[in-house]
């Protein structure tokens, strides 16, 4: 039987092929991040430092839609008795 890999606290970032980028605002890289069992979508853009001219990747992290808390899971603070 195949050994199951534990993805907790790991990440992957994949290069988006130029022909798959819809525009310059589309990320150069995309992937996922797992922090303590919660999955996040990560995206990255190639950037260049203003002063140094060195290239780097800057990006965004957002929780995956299926990982976001449902409305019923969010506490209603209006019911707190104090």
Helices and strands as residue ranges (DSSP letters): E 11-15, G 18-20, E 29-35, E 38-48, E 55-63, G 65-67, G 71-73, G 77-79
